[in-house]
Amino acid sequence: MDHPQSPDAYAGMVRAYLKERNFEQAAQTAEQGLALSDSARIRVARAEVWFRQGRISDAEVEWVKTINSGYPDARAYLGLARVRHALAMYKTAKKMIDKARQMDPDDPDIQNEWMTTLSWDERVQSVKAVLASDTDPAKHAGDTKHLEVVEGLSKQKQSPCRLVSKATSTRIEMIRLLRDANHLRGFGLPVVLNGHKSSLRIDTGASGILVKRSIAEHAGVSKMFENKIAGVGSQGVRSAFLATAESLKIGDLEFQNCPVEVMENNNVVDEDGLIGTNVFQQFLVDLDFPHEKLKLSELPKRPDAPEQNLSLTSDSGSAQDEAEPLHDRYIAPEMKSYTPIFRFGHDLLVPTTIGQATAKLFILDTGAFNNSISPAAAREITKVNKDDRTTIKGLSGSVDKVFSANKAVIQFGHLRQENQDMIAFDTTGVSESIGTEVSGFLGFAMLRFIDVKIDYRDALVDFEYDPKFWNLR
């Protein structure tokens, strides 16, 4: 390194430590660099550390200051594109990533982020161009698999899942899923797949519709291509394949030509399958758990948007549908009391305060039974002990190490709850997948007593609690 004390060198070291997942060293290096030179390049890199640590708002402020100061840094625009996208400011996010790419088209992080904004046909061509320039055999193999997935999704998007019933709203009785004769483990939805009825667990922490192989075989869904899925657990990715259902009925709504994920090992966390509520992202999703009903209704119309053809959707690949113009978050008058959240794909990250610690990000996850917290976040406010009696299962198997955290008070939305002995486990894998620190999960045992309304389109959530159902304090 010719100039080891230069701002560029420090910014480079910060990003190298980030890629090595050494976040503490990345933060220390940024501070050391800034002590020598109050450089915009180092401040932009430090904000990248903050973003990964879950300090999204702090990172956003730093990147905005940098750009407003007149300093042309492409990665500041990249950072703001990521923040704006998480805030459902999609039109603004596209402007930011286009600006970043214009300034530095060779930055691989900028290139990857920009590719997710392309239409499916454009994305296929872009992946082919990357593949043609590969010289590393391992990278070539990975890009070849990526191309296969993108081409398959592109073909599926050419004939998208669409609503064919006249009804545009519905109200559905939830199905009680029991752990034993006296204990509820969750709620399911009756879903008719190609004429075959099944009960799929409602899971705000899952993406799309996922069923075990036997359900798919009885329904006769059409296999498109192989895929890999992962979730909470220590056993890594699992084999699956993407299929298409000719007909899918949920309540009064019927959809045709809809994507369905199928687990090869015939086991979906001890369920027939999961239905991620993100499939309803074109609707206002009302999970009225106290009254055991799901209500789907049309979202408030944007003042500047045409009527939309309703469908079931998923976040696979997150490529831009060229038929739909980009919009920024719209908060309708009737949603002024809703809580703005961060949305990363299907994951809904709710700002959550634990005791007197700074706010953390918790995933809204009805697929998790209990509230849980990462050991690192728990240690900021309470004691953490090893727990050999508790088992946590996810799509990636069981969690290796489970801990318990002593008494903790959590606050989210307009609610406050005292937890005794919260479950704690390492959330590093989930955080790495999302790109920002996930400090825990808001689980079913608590949400069971709350009416949860979700506006995926605008990244808004409302929590309505009736004291007669539970003693929330």
Secondary structure as GFF3:
##gff-version 3
##sequence-region A 1 473
A	DSSP	alpha_helix	7	19	.	.	.	ID=ss1
A	DSSP	alpha_helix	23	36	.	.	.	ID=ss2
A	DSSP	alpha_helix	40	52	.	.	.	ID=ss3
A	DSSP	alpha_helix	56	68	.	.	.	ID=ss4
A	DSSP	alpha_helix	74	86	.	.	.	ID=ss5
A	DSSP	alpha_helix	90	103	.	.	.	ID=ss6
A	DSSP	alpha_helix	108	115	.	.	.	ID=ss7
A	DSSP	alpha_helix	120	132	.	.	.	ID=ss8
A	DSSP	alpha_helix	137	157	.	.	.	ID=ss9
A	DSSP	beta_strand	162	163	.	.	.	ID=ss10
A	DSSP	beta_strand	170	173	.	.	.	ID=ss11
A	DSSP	beta_strand	175	180	.	.	.	ID=ss12
A	DSSP	beta_strand	183	193	.	.	.	ID=ss13
A	DSSP	beta_strand	196	203	.	.	.	ID=ss14
A	DSSP	beta_strand	209	212	.	.	.	ID=ss15
A	DSSP	alpha_helix	213	219	.	.	.	ID=ss16
A	DSSP	beta_strand	222	229	.	.	.	ID=ss17
A	DSSP	beta_strand	238	250	.	.	.	ID=ss18
A	DSSP	beta_strand	253	263	.	.	.	ID=ss19
A	DSSP	beta_strand	273	276	.	.	.	ID=ss20
A	DSSP	three_ten_helix	277	280	.	.	.	ID=ss21
A	DSSP	beta_strand	283	288	.	.	.	ID=ss22
A	DSSP	beta_strand	293	298	.	.	.	ID=ss23
A	DSSP	three_ten_helix	316	318	.	.	.	ID=ss24
A	DSSP	three_ten_helix	333	335	.	.	.	ID=ss25
A	DSSP	beta_strand	339	340	.	.	.	ID=ss26
A	DSSP	beta_strand	342	344	.	.	.	ID=ss27
A	DSSP	beta_strand	347	354	.	.	.	ID=ss28
A	DSSP	beta_strand	360	364	.	.	.	ID=ss29
A	DSSP	beta_strand	372	373	.	.	.	ID=ss30
A	DSSP	alpha_helix	375	378	.	.	.	ID=ss31
A	DSSP	beta_strand	384	386	.	.	.	ID=ss32
A	DSSP	beta_strand	393	394	.	.	.	ID=ss33
A	DSSP	beta_strand	397	398	.	.	.	ID=ss34
A	DSSP	beta_strand	402	405	.	.	.	ID=ss35
A	DSSP	beta_strand	408	412	.	.	.	ID=ss36
A	DSSP	beta_strand	415	419	.	.	.	ID=ss37
A	DSSP	beta_strand	422	425	.	.	.	ID=ss38
A	DSSP	alpha_helix	428	434	.	.	.	ID=ss39
A	DSSP	beta_strand	440	442	.	.	.	ID=ss40
A	DSSP	alpha_helix	444	447	.	.	.	ID=ss41
A	DSSP	beta_strand	450	455	.	.	.	ID=ss42
A	DSSP	beta_strand	460	465	.	.	.	ID=ss43
###
